[in-house]
Amino acid sequence: MTTKSIRIMIQIDWPSSAIDRLWDGAGPFVDSDGEVWHGCSLPDDLDEIEQVINGEAYVLNLSLMNVAAEDAALHWLSYTESQIVGGVVKIMIQPCDAEDQPLGAREVMFTGRVDNVIFEDLVVNGRPVSTITAEVANRFNMRRLKHGGVLSDADQRARSAAVNPGEDPDRFCERIPLLQDKTINWPRFTS
């Protein structure tokens, strides 16, 4: 079968062991494993998601908008009890056939952790509503490198394991430790 469309899937594993599964559509979506994903509204302009997938940005802002006051209070309680910060967020792509049924496994495109949560409260038509924004950062945003610092082999292998679980580790930086105190002499060409 040929892929005719793709679905953007967002999985959030909270520290409290709860799992939220969201997809870019309306209503429930049942994947090939029988898991139910709830519909959500992603912006028409997916630039921010595209930038984190391509490695051009290290932080992704995910927002829940027009949250009722009661639900916002529950989210605030979860936040104060440390059940939100540290949650793992994965953005995946699910290939689908012509009838929007899943084809094969999802591909993980971005993995990060909830680093911060911002709560904004407004009154709309006499009714209080909230916007809750989770700032999701990947492991490289959390690193603090000195000027001139380099990516280590261990960090690159950890990144490849998180981004592509089950695949062969990325060997891009494996020779970095060998070059730590090495001087490279360039060949001299004589005419």
C-alpha positions in Angstrom: 0.0 0.0 0.0 1.1 3.6 -0.7 1.1 6.5 1.8 -1.6 9.0 0.8 -1.6 11.2 3.8 0.2 11.7 7.1 -1.1 12.5 10.6 0.9 14.5 13.2 0.7 12.7 16.5 1.7 14.2 19.9 2.2 11.8 22.8 2.8 13.3 26.3 4.0 11.0 29.1 3.4 12.8 32.4 5.5 12.2 35.5 2.3 10.9 37.2 2.4 8.0 34.7 -0.6 9.3 32.8 -0.3 9.4 29.0 -2.1 11.9 26.7 -2.3 11.1 23.0 -3.3 13.8 20.6 -3.6 14.0 16.8 -4.1 16.8 14.3 -7.8 16.3 13.6 -11.3 16.1 15.1 -12.7 13.2 17.1 -10.9 10.0 18.1 -8.3 8.2 16.0 -7.5 4.6 16.6 -3.9 3.6 15.6 -2.7 0.2 14.4 -2.0 -0.8 18.1 -5.6 -0.1 19.1 -4.6 3.0 21.1 -7.1 5.9 21.0 -5.8 9.4 20.1 -7.9 12.5 20.9 -8.3 15.2 18.3 -6.7 18.6 18.8 -6.4 21.7 16.7 -2.9 22.5 15.5 -2.3 25.9 13.9 -2.5 26.1 10.1 1.0 27.3 10.1 3.1 24.4 11.4 6.4 26.4 11.2 7.3 25.9 14.9 6.7 22.2 14.8 8.7 22.0 11.5 11.6 23.9 13.0 11.9 21.5 16.0 11.6 18.5 13.7 14.4 19.9 11.5 16.6 20.7 14.5 16.4 24.5 13.7 14.8 25.2 17.1 15.3 23.7 20.5 12.1 24.8 22.2 8.5 24.1 21.2 5.6 25.9 22.7 2.4 23.8 22.9 -0.8 25.7 24.0 -4.2 24.7 25.3 -6.5 27.6 24.5 -9.9 28.5 25.9 -9.6 26.2 28.9 -12.6 26.4 31.3 -11.8 27.8 34.8 -12.5 24.4 36.4 -10.1 22.6 34.1 -7.5 25.3 34.5 -7.6 24.9 38.2 -7.0 21.1 37.8 -4.0 21.9 35.6 -2.7 24.4 38.1 -3.0 21.8 40.9 -1.1 19.3 38.7 1.6 21.9 38.0 2.1 22.8 41.7 2.3 19.0 42.6 5.2 18.6 40.0 3.1 16.5 37.7 3.6 18.5 34.5 7.2 19.8 34.4 9.4 16.9 33.3 6.8 15.2 31.2 8.1 13.7 28.0 6.6 15.0 24.7 7.1 13.1 21.4 6.0 14.4 18.0 5.5 11.6 15.6 4.3 11.2 12.0 1.8 8.4 11.1 1.6 7.5 7.4 -2.0 6.7 6.3 -3.6 5.1 3.3 -6.3 6.6 1.0 -9.0 6.0 3.6 -6.9 7.6 6.4 -6.2 4.3 8.0 -2.7 3.9 9.6 0.0 2.2 7.6 2.8 0.7 9.6 4.6 2.3 12.6 4.8 5.9 13.6 8.1 7.7 13.2 9.4 9.8 16.1 10.4 13.2 14.8 11.0 15.1 18.1 11.4 14.2 21.7 11.6 16.8 24.5 10.6 17.4 28.1 8.2 20.0 29.5 10.6 22.7 30.9 8.1 25.4 32.0 4.4 26.0 32.0 2.8 29.5 31.6 -0.8 30.2 32.7 -2.7 33.1 31.3 -6.2 34.0 32.5 -8.7 36.1 30.6 -12.4 37.0 30.7 -14.3 36.4 27.5 -18.0 37.3 27.3 -18.2 37.4 31.1 -16.7 33.9 31.4 -13.1 33.2 32.7 -11.0 31.2 30.3 -7.3 30.3 30.4 -4.5 29.6 28.0 -1.9 27.1 29.2 1.4 27.0 27.3 3.9 24.2 27.9 7.5 25.1 26.9 9.0 21.8 25.6 12.8 21.7 25.3 15.0 19.0 23.9 18.1 17.7 25.6 20.4 20.1 23.7 18.6 23.2 25.0 19.3 22.0 28.6 23.1 21.6 27.9 25.3 24.5 29.0 28.4 24.5 26.8 31.4 26.7 27.3 32.5 28.8 24.4 34.1 26.4 21.9 32.5 23.3 23.4 31.8 20.4 21.2 29.2 17.6 21.0 30.4 14.4 22.7 30.0 10.9 21.4 27.9 9.9 24.5 25.6 12.9 23.9 25.1 12.1 20.2 24.4 8.4 21.0 21.8 9.4 23.7 20.2 11.9 21.2 19.9 9.3 18.5 18.5 6.7 20.9 15.8 9.3 22.0 15.0 10.5 18.5 15.1 7.1 16.8 14.5 4.4 19.4 15.2 0.9 18.2 17.6 2.1 15.4 21.3 1.7 15.2 23.1 4.4 17.3 24.5 7.5 15.6 28.2 7.1 15.2 28.8 10.7 14.0 30.9 11.8 17.0 32.6 8.6 18.0 36.1 9.8 17.1 35.8 13.1 19.1 37.6 11.6 22.2 40.5 10.4 20.0 41.0 14.0 18.8 40.9 15.7 22.2 44.6 16.4 22.5 45.8 15.6 19.0 47.6 17.9 16.6 46.8 17.5 12.9 49.7 18.1 10.5 48.6 18.9 7.0 50.6 17.4 4.2 53.1 19.5 2.3 52.9 19.5 -1.4 56.0 20.2 -3.3 56.1 21.1 -6.9 
